[in-house]
Amino acid sequence: MKLSMASIKTLLCVTFISLSIIQLAVSTDPDILTDYVLPPNTTVTDPNYFTFTGLRTLVDATYPIAFTAIKVTQNEFPGLMGQSVSYAILEFPIGSINPLHIHPRATELLFVIAGSLQVGFVDTSNKLFTQKLVTGDMFVFPKGLVHFQYNSNATEPALAVSAFGSANAGTQSIANSVFNSTIYEGILAQSFNTSADIVETIESGLKG
């Protein structure tokens, strides 16, 4: 499915709106005492430093075969350093999922550009907040809470843009952090009240 010009225009409009909203929020990034921040050992810059062209690939592009997140953080766009904002473009083929994860340093504000998504997060009392979003809807994921997005539509892909109140919000996969690390399998087995064999099966699935 290709992005229409109307979708591109909508994406640009919501990008501006989302940035404005995020900038009004309290950020966890430290305040800077200069107009902008330059990388170490850099003293001269030009307008190219404040320009990011990495999303041009979305124009007239087809959806990938698996869920894909195109990140625009200070790592990809150094001009964001010190500015307390970043973005991610989320592409959801039919039936795809952005698995359980957290952003430890920022709130996420998601806007559905095309299609529909089932989204949700779990608060610290283990209460699940879930919602069905359609094109034009927005949803906020509080900072540091476990959340997900899922395209349950059997016929239509989905596209969303997420804004973050940090130049480097960070993404931590719950499954990989727990089962694809070096935590002793016996600890995992006791933590989940299961057997080491099941833990090994999960670990093998993630590595595969």
N, C-alpha and C positions, 0 to 999 in steps of 0.2 A: 504494500500500500504506500503510495507516494503522498508526500505532504503537499496540499494545495496552497496557492498563494494566500487564500483566506486564513489557512492554518498558520502560515508563517507570520502574517500580520497579527493574528491573535496572540501568538507566542511572544512577539515583540512587545505588544501592549501589556500583557500580563507580567512580563519581565520587569517593565518599568514600575508597574503598580506594586509588585511583590517587593522590589527593592525598597520602595518608599515605606512600605509597611515594616519590613525587617529593620530598617534603619531607625524606626521609632522605638523599637523594642530595646530592652536592656541587653547589652552584649557581654559575653564573657571575655572577648578579646581586650587586651589592655589599650587604653587610650594612647594616641600618639600626640606628640608635641610639635609635629611638623605637618605640612600640607599633605605629604605622602612619604612613603618609605621606599628607599632604593635598596637593591641587593648589596651585600658587602662588596667593598672595593669598586663600587660604581658611583661616579660623581656627575655624569652627564646622561641625560635621557632626552627623548623626543616623543611626539604623539604616539608612536608605535608601541611604546611601553604601556600606554593606557588603552591599547586596542587588542582585542582577542578575536581571532578569525577561525578558531577551531570548530565552530558550529556550522560553518558553511557546508559541511558535508551532509547536513540534514536536509538541505534544499533538494527537492526532487529525488530523495533517497528512498529506498525500500526498507521495510522493517527487517531487523536481523532475525535469525532463526531462534535465538534465545534472548531472555531478558538482558538488556544492556543499559548501563548507566554511563553517560558521558559527563564527567566531572569538570567543573570549572572552579577550581580552588586556587589558592596562591601557588600551589605546586605547578599547575598548568598555566596559570596567568599571574605572573609575579606582580602585576600592577594592583592586585587585590591586597597585597601585604599592608596590614595596618588598617584596612578599610572595614573590617567586620562584616563582610558580605561574601557569599559564594553561591554557586548554582550547580544543579545537576539536571540533565535532561534524561528522562526515564522512558525507555522504549519497551513496550510489553507486547510481544507476539501473542497469538491466541493461546490461552491456557498457561501463560508463564507467570512466574512469581518472583518478587523481590523478597527473599527469605528473611526470617526474623533477624533483626539487627538493631543497633543503637547508634546514635550520634552523641558522643560524650561531651562535646563542647558547644552544641547549638540546638535550638529549636528548628524544626523543619516545617515550612509552609508549602504544601503541595497544591498545584492547580492542574486539573485535568483538561488537556487541550483537545484530545480526541478520544472517542471510545468511552469505556466505563471501567471502574476499578472497585474491588472490594478491599477496604483498608481497615486497619485497626491498631490499637496499642493497648498495653497492659500497664496499669498504674502500680504504685508500690503496695497497694492493698490487694493486688492480684485481680483487680476488676478489669474485665475486657471491655473496651469501647470500640465498636465496629460499625462501619457505615458503608453503604453502597453509593459510590460517586458516579455521576454522569458528566458528560462534557459541560464545562463551565463551572463545575463545583470546586470548592477549595476545602482543605482539611489541614489541621495543625497537629503535629506530633510533638508533644512536650520534650524538652531537652533530656536526654539520657534514658528515656523509657523505651522498652522493647516494642518494636512495631513491625508492620509488614504491609505490602501491597500485592494484590493478586488480580489478574485479569481472568475472570471466570466466564467471560463472553466466548461462546463457541464459534462465533463467526466473524468477530471484529477485533483487530488489535487495538491497543491503547497507547496514548502518548501523554506524558505529564512533565511538568517542570517544577522543580523544588528549589526554594530559596532558603538560605541558611543565615543565621545571625552571627556567623564567624567566617573568617577567610579560610579556615581549615577546620571544619566541623568534625572530621574524623568519622570513620565507619567501622564498627566492630561487629562482625558476624557472630551470632550467638552459637550456632552449630560448630563453626570452625574454632572459635575461641575455647569451647569446651572439649570437643572431641577430636580436633585436629591439631592439638598442641602436645606438650610433653607431660601433661598431668598423668600421674600414675593411675592405671586402669582400675586398681582396687579402690582408690578414692572415688573415682567416677561411679563405679558399681554401687558403692555404699551411698553416695550422694543421691543416686536415682533409684535406690532400692531395687536393683536388678543384678544380673550376673555379669561377670567379666566377659563371657562369650557374647552377650548382646552388645556390650560396649565395643568389643572388637569388630562386630558386624557393622555397627554404625560408623566406626572409624574407617573401616575398609570402604564403605560406601562413599564417604566424603573424599577419601583419597582417590577413589576411582573417578 
